[in-house]
C-alpha cells in the first residue's frame, strides 16, 4: 500500500487491499444497496480536507432548482400532478475538479491505483476511469441552512461520496430501495408517488465526518433532508466511468457547474 494512501485512509479500520474485506463490502452493497464505511479517512486527513474545502467555498457555484424525480424535462403525455411531472426542490453549492488543490488528499485518493482497485472490486466494475472533462471527476458539495436535495433517481449506476463536515442538524441521507427497474423500463409510478406522499417506510442514516458511502441510486429513490443550523454540510463526490475518455455533457456541466470548462 502506498505511503500516500496510508497517510489518508484508515487502513486499520478499512483494509482496502484485503480481498476478504473487499468481498464483505461487495456483499453488503449487493444486499443493502448501500455501503457505509465510518472512519474511512484518518481524523487528521479529514481536518486537512475540511480546511481546504472551507478555503475554496467562495468559488462554489450555487443552484436552486425545481425538478422531477427523474431529473428530466416534463412529459406532456402526463398531467402536471402525475408523479412523472411533480416537482421537488434541490439547492446546493459546488466546486469542481479544477478547483481542488493539486496537492489535496482527495486527489491522491481519487488517482490512487489501490483505491480504484478497491472500488472496482466492490462495485464489480472491470476498471474505473476519470472523466475526460476538467470539472466532473471530484466535486465538493456545500449545503447550508435550509438547503436540501429533493427526492430523485440517479442516472448513473453507482455513487461514491465522502462526508467531510456534518451540519448542526438535518442533512440526513434518506432512501427507498428498488422503487423502479429502469433497465427493464418498469418505472413503477405508483410506488414512486407513495414515496413523495410519505406513505412508504424509508431508510435514513446520519454520517459522521470521514465516512465513505457507496450507493446504487439508479433504481432507489433518495434525498438529503434540509440542513438545519449554521454549520455547512460538506460532501465530496468521487465520479468515475467504466470506460475511458468520457465527458459529462456540456449542457449538464452548465446546469451543475455554471460553466463547461
C-alpha positions, 0 to 999 in steps of 0.5 A: 500500500502506498505511503500516500494512501496510508497517510489518508485512509484508515487502513486499520479500520478499512483494509482496502487491499484485503480481498476478504474485506473487499468481498464483505463490502461487495456483499453488503452493497449487493444486499443493502444497496448501500455501503457505509464505511465510518472512519474511512479517512484518518481524523487528521486527513479529514481536518486537512480536507475540511480546511481546504474545502472551507478555503475554496467555498467562495468559488462554489457555484450555487443552484436552486432548482425545481425538478422531477424525480427523474431529473428530466424535462416534463412529459406532456403525455402526463398531467402536471400532478402525475408523479412523472411531472411533480416537482421537488426542490434541490439547492446546493453549492459546488466546486469542481475538479479544477478547483481542488488543490493539486496537492489535496488528499482527495486527489491522491485518493481519487488517482490512487491505483489501490483505491480504484482497485478497491472500488472496482472490486466492490462495485464489480466494475472491470476498471474505473476511469476519470472523466475526460472533462476538467470539472466532473471527476471530484466535486465538493458539495456545500449545503447550508441552512435550509438547503436540501436535495429533493427526492430523485433517481440517479442516472448513473449506476453507482455513487461514491461520496465522502462526508467531510463536515456534518451540519448542526442538524438535518442533512440526513441521507434518506432512501427507498430501495428498488422503487423502479427497474429502469433497465427493464423500463418498469418505472413503477409510478405508483410506488414512486408517488407513495414515496413523495406522499410519505406513505412508504417506510424509508431508510435514513442514516446520519454520517459522521465526518470521514465516512465513505458511502457507496450507493446504487441510486439508479433504481432507489429513490433518495434525498438529503433532508434540509440542513438545519443550523449554521454549520455547512454540510460538506460532501465530496463526490468521487465520479468515475466511468467504466470506460475511458475518455468520457465527458459529462455533457456540456449542457449538464456541466452548465446546469451543475457547474455554471460553466463547461470548462 
